Amino acid sequence: MAKPRRTSSPTAPPPSLGFSSVNIGLAGAGLLSLVLGYWLLAIGSVTLAPLLLVLGYVVLLPLAIIV
């Protein structure tokens, strides 16, 4: 009985995340917002620091992942 022939299929390239310069810019802005927010929190700013932290965690970093 004949052996079944194997067909060679082309190997697909590994999937990449595909981050663009927009993603990197948003992630950088998010990290900058977080660092500045924590620094202001350490100084004692109770108004601007939480706003920057929320902006970084809730808006900029998720946008960097989604876009």
CNS distance restraints for C-alpha pairs under 8 A (distance, minus, plus):
assign (resid  19 and name CA) (resid  23 and name CA) 5.71 0.50 0.50
assign (resid  19 and name CA) (resid  24 and name CA) 6.99 0.50 0.50
assign (resid  20 and name CA) (resid  24 and name CA) 6.45 0.50 0.50
assign (resid  21 and name CA) (resid  25 and name CA) 5.97 0.50 0.50
assign (resid  22 and name CA) (resid  26 and name CA) 6.16 0.50 0.50
assign (resid  22 and name CA) (resid  64 and name CA) 7.57 0.50 0.50
assign (resid  22 and name CA) (resid  67 and name CA) 7.76 0.50 0.50
assign (resid  23 and name CA) (resid  27 and name CA) 6.10 0.50 0.50
assign (resid  23 and name CA) (resid  63 and name CA) 7.74 0.50 0.50
assign (resid  23 and name CA) (resid  64 and name CA) 4.60 0.50 0.50
assign (resid  23 and name CA) (resid  65 and name CA) 6.85 0.50 0.50
assign (resid  23 and name CA) (resid  67 and name CA) 6.49 0.50 0.50
assign (resid  24 and name CA) (resid  28 and name CA) 6.00 0.50 0.50
assign (resid  24 and name CA) (resid  64 and name CA) 6.93 0.50 0.50
assign (resid  25 and name CA) (resid  29 and name CA) 6.11 0.50 0.50
assign (resid  25 and name CA) (resid  64 and name CA) 7.80 0.50 0.50
assign (resid  26 and name CA) (resid  30 and name CA) 6.04 0.50 0.50
assign (resid  26 and name CA) (resid  60 and name CA) 5.85 0.50 0.50
assign (resid  26 and name CA) (resid  61 and name CA) 6.79 0.50 0.50
assign (resid  26 and name CA) (resid  63 and name CA) 6.93 0.50 0.50
assign (resid  26 and name CA) (resid  64 and name CA) 5.01 0.50 0.50
assign (resid  27 and name CA) (resid  31 and name CA) 6.13 0.50 0.50
assign (resid  27 and name CA) (resid  60 and name CA) 6.65 0.50 0.50
assign (resid  27 and name CA) (resid  61 and name CA) 5.54 0.50 0.50
assign (resid  27 and name CA) (resid  64 and name CA) 5.21 0.50 0.50
assign (resid  28 and name CA) (resid  32 and name CA) 6.04 0.50 0.50
assign (resid  29 and name CA) (resid  33 and name CA) 6.00 0.50 0.50
assign (resid  29 and name CA) (resid  56 and name CA) 7.67 0.50 0.50
assign (resid  29 and name CA) (resid  60 and name CA) 6.95 0.50 0.50
assign (resid  30 and name CA) (resid  34 and name CA) 6.22 0.50 0.50
assign (resid  30 and name CA) (resid  55 and name CA) 7.54 0.50 0.50
assign (resid  30 and name CA) (resid  56 and name CA) 4.47 0.50 0.50
assign (resid  30 and name CA) (resid  57 and name CA) 7.20 0.50 0.50
assign (resid  30 and name CA) (resid  60 and name CA) 4.92 0.50 0.50
assign (resid  30 and name CA) (resid  61 and name CA) 5.36 0.50 0.50
assign (resid  31 and name CA) (resid  35 and name CA) 6.15 0.50 0.50
assign (resid  31 and name CA) (resid  56 and name CA) 6.79 0.50 0.50
assign (resid  31 and name CA) (resid  61 and name CA) 7.78 0.50 0.50
assign (resid  32 and name CA) (resid  36 and name CA) 6.02 0.50 0.50
assign (resid  33 and name CA) (resid  37 and name CA) 5.88 0.50 0.50
assign (resid  33 and name CA) (resid  52 and name CA) 5.53 0.50 0.50
assign (resid  33 and name CA) (resid  53 and name CA) 6.54 0.50 0.50
assign (resid  33 and name CA) (resid  55 and name CA) 7.19 0.50 0.50
assign (resid  33 and name CA) (resid  56 and name CA) 5.36 0.50 0.50
assign (resid  34 and name CA) (resid  38 and name CA) 6.10 0.50 0.50
assign (resid  34 and name CA) (resid  52 and name CA) 6.54 0.50 0.50
assign (resid  34 and name CA) (resid  53 and name CA) 5.32 0.50 0.50
assign (resid  34 and name CA) (resid  56 and name CA) 5.57 0.50 0.50
assign (resid  34 and name CA) (resid  57 and name CA) 7.54 0.50 0.50
assign (resid  35 and name CA) (resid  39 and name CA) 6.07 0.50 0.50
assign (resid  36 and name CA) (resid  40 and name CA) 6.07 0.50 0.50
assign (resid  36 and name CA) (resid  49 and name CA) 7.51 0.50 0.50
assign (resid  36 and name CA) (resid  52 and name CA) 7.34 0.50 0.50
assign (resid  37 and name CA) (resid  41 and name CA) 6.08 0.50 0.50
assign (resid  37 and name CA) (resid  48 and name CA) 7.35 0.50 0.50
assign (resid  37 and name CA) (resid  49 and name CA) 4.32 0.50 0.50
assign (resid  37 and name CA) (resid  50 and name CA) 6.63 0.50 0.50
assign (resid  37 and name CA) (resid  51 and name CA) 7.68 0.50 0.50
assign (resid  37 and name CA) (resid  52 and name CA) 5.08 0.50 0.50
assign (resid  37 and name CA) (resid  53 and name CA) 5.32 0.50 0.50
assign (resid  38 and name CA) (resid  42 and name CA) 6.18 0.50 0.50
assign (resid  38 and name CA) (resid  49 and name CA) 6.60 0.50 0.50
assign (resid  38 and name CA) (resid  53 and name CA) 7.36 0.50 0.50
assign (resid  39 and name CA) (resid  43 and name CA) 6.40 0.50 0.50
assign (resid  39 and name CA) (resid  49 and name CA) 7.86 0.50 0.50
assign (resid  40 and name CA) (resid  44 and name CA) 6.27 0.50 0.50
assign (resid  40 and name CA) (resid  45 and name CA) 5.41 0.50 0.50
assign (resid  40 and name CA) (resid  48 and name CA) 7.44 0.50 0.50
assign (resid  40 and name CA) (resid  49 and name CA) 5.32 0.50 0.50
assign (resid  41 and name CA) (resid  45 and name CA) 5.33 0.50 0.50
assign (resid  41 and name CA) (resid  46 and name CA) 6.63 0.50 0.50
assign (resid  41 and name CA) (resid  49 and name CA) 5.32 0.50 0.50
assign (resid  41 and name CA) (resid  50 and name CA) 7.64 0.50 0.50
assign (resid  45 and name CA) (resid  49 and name CA) 5.88 0.50 0.50
assign (resid  46 and name CA) (resid  50 and name CA) 6.77 0.50 0.50
assign (resid  47 and name CA) (resid  51 and name CA) 6.84 0.50 0.50
assign (resid  48 and name CA) (resid  52 and name CA) 6.25 0.50 0.50
assign (resid  49 and name CA) (resid  53 and name CA) 6.22 0.50 0.50
assign (resid  50 and name CA) (resid  54 and name CA) 6.07 0.50 0.50
assign (resid  51 and name CA) (resid  55 and name CA) 6.05 0.50 0.50
assign (resid  52 and name CA) (resid  56 and name CA) 6.08 0.50 0.50
assign (resid  53 and name CA) (resid  57 and name CA) 6.05 0.50 0.50
assign (resid  54 and name CA) (resid  58 and name CA) 5.43 0.50 0.50
assign (resid  54 and name CA) (resid  59 and name CA) 7.29 0.50 0.50
assign (resid  55 and name CA) (resid  59 and name CA) 5.15 0.50 0.50
assign (resid  55 and name CA) (resid  60 and name CA) 6.28 0.50 0.50
assign (resid  56 and name CA) (resid  60 and name CA) 5.03 0.50 0.50
assign (resid  56 and name CA) (resid  61 and name CA) 5.98 0.50 0.50
assign (resid  57 and name CA) (resid  61 and name CA) 5.78 0.50 0.50
assign (resid  57 and name CA) (resid  62 and name CA) 7.30 0.50 0.50
assign (resid  58 and name CA) (resid  62 and name CA) 6.50 0.50 0.50
assign (resid  59 and name CA) (resid  63 and name CA) 6.14 0.50 0.50
assign (resid  60 and name CA) (resid  64 and name CA) 6.15 0.50 0.50
assign (resid  61 and name CA) (resid  65 and name CA) 6.53 0.50 0.50
assign (resid  62 and name CA) (resid  66 and name CA) 6.13 0.50 0.50
assign (resid  63 and name CA) (resid  67 and name CA) 5.67 0.50 0.50
